[in-house]
Amino acid sequence: MNSDALPVVPMMPHHIPGVVQVHLDSFPGFFLSFLGSRFLSHYYAGVCAAPEGISFVYLNALGEPVGFVAGSSNPRGFYSRLLRRRWIKFSLASAGTVLRRPSAIRRIARGLQHPAVNPVGADVAGLFSIGLLPNLQGTGAGKLLLQVFLQEAMARGCKRVFLTTDRDRNDSVNAFYTKMGFRIERQYVTPEGRRMNEYWIDLRNEYSRFA
């Protein structure tokens, strides 16, 4: 696949405001959205700048982001490394949320610790987030974003990619990943009670799809 022929390009700093808006529109009510646009801006800027970060945007005819995908190679401890690089910015961005809801501190801490149990190694990649504006659902934009992400993971020497998504009331998303060749390898429940599916894909077996 030649990504240059697609409306999908690597995420750059000037894309971040549009990516943040797509995230807020795609994931209303989710915890990262609750932390607000400033936190999200620093988060995606960090993914974009990190050596191990893998991130792309889907652009409309005006060159504006209307979809994105973000993740990393060697995902174990990625969020912790991101926090160390930008801890002052993240602290300031989340201060308002913590003041409004002190219990959010525990949720933020769990979010930073969770990737520590992710698989380690340069031959593994984690897909952390993929979002599209609602009017692009079912247009193939999500498939293009995922394919370009997997292509880049392969180019970096990754052999497998994993992601997690909600198990309940999420049928279309689960069906999408299954259709793309992902398989459930683990199911678990978060401390907040969300039932999750952990998907994996072996890029060596799916090479013809993404090369």
C-alpha positions, -999 to 999 in steps of 0.1 A, spaced: 0 0 0 13 35 -9 1 59 18 11 88 -4 -18 81 -27 -42 83 2 -56 112 23 -36 98 52 -4 115 63 18 113 94 5 134 123 23 167 126 21 194 153 -2 216 132 -27 188 131 -31 185 168 -60 210 173 -80 191 147 -71 157 162 -82 169 196 -116 180 182 -120 147 164 -112 129 197 -138 149 216 -164 142 190 -156 105 187 -153 97 224 -178 118 244 -179 108 280 -147 89 280 -120 97 306 -94 113 283 -122 135 269 -131 144 305 -96 156 311 -102 182 284 -87 197 253 -55 210 269 -46 175 282 -54 159 249 -33 184 231 -3 176 252 -10 139 249 -12 138 211 17 162 207 37 138 229 27 108 208 36 127 177 70 137 190 80 104 207 106 83 188 84 52 193 51 70 185 31 59 155 4 84 144 -14 94 113 -43 117 103 -70 114 77 -75 147 59 -106 161 42 -104 181 9 -94 212 29 -65 195 45 -82 193 79 -80 163 102 -113 144 102 -98 111 116 -66 99 133 -48 68 146 -22 68 174 -1 42 191 35 32 196 61 5 191 75 -10 223 44 0 242 53 -11 277 56 19 299 49 43 270 26 66 290 50 67 318 78 77 295 55 103 280 47 117 314 84 120 323 90 140 291 61 164 296 52 161 333 49 199 339 25 203 309 4 174 319 2 185 355 -10 220 346 -34 206 320 -50 182 345 -50 206 375 -86 219 368 -99 183 365 -83 172 397 -97 203 416 -132 196 403 -130 158 410 -101 148 433 -109 111 427 -96 116 392 -61 114 405 -65 76 411 -79 72 376 -50 91 360 -25 70 380 -41 38 368 -40 50 332 -3 57 335 4 24 352 -17 1 329 7 2 300 35 -10 323 20 -45 320 18 -43 282 41 -66 262 76 -52 259 99 -52 228 106 -34 196 88 -62 177 54 -53 193 32 -23 187 1 -10 205 -27 8 189 -40 32 216 -66 53 198 -84 56 164 -111 82 159 -133 95 131 -159 122 128 -193 106 130 -202 114 93 -172 93 82 -184 61 99 -187 33 73 -168 52 45 -136 32 46 -117 59 63 -111 38 95 -99 9 74 -73 32 56 -61 46 89 -57 11 104 -39 -2 73 -14 26 73 -8 22 110 -1 -16 105 21 -8 75 42 15 96 44 -10 124 57 -36 99 82 -11 86 96 -6 121 101 -44 125 70 -51 146 56 -86 142 24 -82 163 0 -54 172 -25 -53 200 -54 -30 211 -81 -30 236 -118 -19 232 -150 -22 251 -167 -55 250 -203 -43 256 -225 -20 235 -196 -18 210 -206 -44 184 -197 -24 153 -162 -17 165 -156 -53 176 -168 -65 142 -145 -40 125 -114 -53 142 -124 -89 136 -129 -82 99 -95 -66 98 -79 -98 110 -76 -92 148 -84 -119 172 -94 -117 209 -66 -131 232 -78 -118 265 -108 -103 282 -108 -84 315 -127 -59 336 -113 -25 346 -115 -11 381 -144 11 368 -163 -20 358 -158 -18 320 -156 -52 303 -128 -51 277 -115 -72 248 -78 -73 241 -72 -80 204 -40 -90 186 -30 -94 150 1 -113 137 15 -91 109 36 -120 96 4 -139 88 -14 -108 74 16 -94 54 -2 -94 20 -29 -71 34 -6 -44 46 26 -46 26 
